Amino acid sequence: MSFPPHAPQDYALLADGERGALIGPQGDIVWLCSPGWHDNPVFAALIGGRGGYAVTPHSRHVPGGHYEDGTLIWRSHWDTAEGVTECREALALPAEPGRLVLLRQLRAEEGPTHVRVVLDPYADHGRGIATTAHRADDGVWYLNAGKHRLRWQGVPAAGFHGQSLIADLVLKPGERHDLVLECSSSPLPRTGPKAEQVWSATEEAWRRAVPGLDRTIAGKDARHAYAVLRGLTHHGGGMVAAATTGLPEPVRARPPRDQRYVWIRDLGYAGQAAAAAETPELLDAAVRFVTERLLTDGPHLAPAYTVHGTPVPDRRDLELSGYPGGSGPAADRVRKQFQLDSFGEALLLLAAAERWQRLDTAGWPAVELAVGAIAERRSEPDTGLDAGGREQAPRLWTHSRLTCVAGLRAVAAVATGLPLADTCERLADALLADVSATCVHPYGHWQRTPDDPGADAALLLAAVRGALPADDPRTRATLACCRVRLADDYFMRRFRDDDRPLEDAEGASLLCGFAMALAEHQQGRRADAYRWFERNRAACGAPGLYAEVFDTARRQPRGNLPRALVHALLLESAARLA
């Protein structure tokens, strides 16, 4: 069965912390890894593989949809000639690590509805052995796709069309019909879940998980950003950078990235956002994961890990057509990289936890390890913060070293009276002096590296995070330079390679757009801060999911979805601008 691709902004996310699914406007779930985030997908049509699960009206229809406020419960909506059809969709909560429950509830809201249901699971991106299936006497379907064991309730009349199971359902006006799909890597429980009970538990779990966030601007979008971050956060505390792999970015000099892993930097951003929004649960999760990694790996902390804290697997390219414009990779090169700013972000995170009095006894040894790693490795070239999909060569990146200055100053502020405070202050002063001697442009702003005089919008975060004061001449000169050199109609490019206009170049960095909002707010320029916030808040589709890059010409996100660090910066901006 074919599942044609849609534009990136048309996909919605279902997630339960253990895995995530992407669903298109035709009710087509075309991406779902099982049992966990970085495992092989059972539905892989998104990136040119096989497998999907669709619920679609038979007649001509106009699609739409929305999330229920403060949840990742999605409502697919179709206007048809007969009336209105909806399908309520969710991954069930509380989640189980080895078994998912996917809920779909059809509703004939106005008039009768006739829908077609297609289930087409496959193992190993659709390249594995064929799926086998049988129907039990009670009408429940049992399927095997490689290591995946599936049970499907609600479609006893389904039949085979090739390898796909297909059913046609007719609902009377006001009628509802539940479909329940389980997928497990181990034997299924003897009895299947009851739809009404699982829906009730899922609704209650989202009510408990997402706070009201009434002290933010754009409260509904802030709650949605929090729900996305919560949905991407594994029970072990790690938060994946995105739910997908292989969605292309504007820069095609390298294959698309696999971001189904936990970046230390992203956890730092999420923790800062949670602290700003006064919602410590996400902060606690991030601190737990980062602390464990620091205690285990010390100065050899990797930039990213699996959600289980293990190394990211080596890259292997898949023989798939990929999402149009992409190629569908199955791992990332980050395993062999050194990113100095990870230690700075870790210190900023742990210091935020201490300000909230939530840093436990394991936290301080982790702090000391990170401080020691900065002292030991501060002069080593590192790969730094990725630039919209580009791998950067190891260099003495100003952003990395200023992030460490900010982290050291944050620890010094919460370690008052301890010898560690003096150690951090001295190290921060020495590192700042080194950077200032080599990375201040003749015009007074920070430049990217000692030998690259270009402006870099990521450097706006240095003052926001406290590396140096807001009124420091270098802070203000960097902000002014970004306004002149990198800004375009309240969108921000990370840096400038050439003189092409933004719509012809790499696209707008939403991370840097929200960073600009925070930087303008720090300077007391509230109106400009709001302009930056609103412009970048609008850079998404109807489901409200952000990629890292926004194509301003086509007005669509580019890259893997949803990008956690962008949702984190939106949440932090919504809290701080309030």
Sequence and secondary structure as in RCSB ss.txt:
>XXXX:A:sequence
MSFPPHAPQDYALLADGERGALIGPQGDIVWLCSPGWHDNPVFAALIGGRGGYAVTPHSRHVPGGHYEDGTLIWR
SHWDTAEGVTECREALALPAEPGRLVLLRQLRAEEGPTHVRVVLDPYADHGRGIATTAHRADDGVWYLNAGKHRL
RWQGVPAAGFHGQSLIADLVLKPGERHDLVLECSSSPLPRTGPKAEQVWSATEEAWRRAVPGLDRTIAGKDARHA
YAVLRGLTHHGGGMVAAATTGLPEPVRARPPRDQRYVWIRDLGYAGQAAAAAETPELLDAAVRFVTERLLTDGPH
LAPAYTVHGTPVPDRRDLELSGYPGGSGPAADRVRKQFQLDSFGEALLLLAAAERWQRLDTAGWPAVELAVGAIA
ERRSEPDTGLDAGGREQAPRLWTHSRLTCVAGLRAVAAVATGLPLADTCERLADALLADVSATCVHPYGHWQRTP
DDPGADAALLLAAVRGALPADDPRTRATLACCRVRLADDYFMRRFRDDDRPLEDAEGASLLCGFAMALAEHQQGR
RADAYRWFERNRAACGAPGLYAEVFDTARRQPRGNLPRALVHALLLESAARLA
>XXXX:A:secstr
       GGG EEEE SS EEEE TTSEEEEEESSSTTS EEE GGGT S EEEEEESS EEEEEEE TTS  EE
EEEEESS EEEEEEEE SS BTTEEEEEEEEEEEES EEEEEEEE  SGGGTSS  EEEE TTS EEEEETTEEE
EEES TT EEETTEEEEEEEE TT EEEEEEEEESS   SS   HHHHHHHHHHHHHHHS   TTSSSHHHHHHH
HHHHHHTB TTS BBS S B    S  SS   B  SEEHHHHHHHHHHHHHTT HHHHHHHHHHHHHHHHHHGGG
  SEE TTS B     B SS  STT   BS  GGGG   THHHHHHHHHHHHHHHTT   TTHHHHHHHHHHHHH
HHTTS B  S BTTB   SB  HHHHHHHHHHHHHHHHHSTTSHHHHHHHHHHHHHHHHHHHHSB TTSSB SBT
TB    GGGHHHHHTTSS TT HHHHHHHHHHHHHTEETTEE S  SSS  GGGTT EEHHHHHHHHHHHHHTT 
HHHHHHHHHHHHTSS TT    SEEETTTTEEESSSS HHHHHHHHHHHHH  
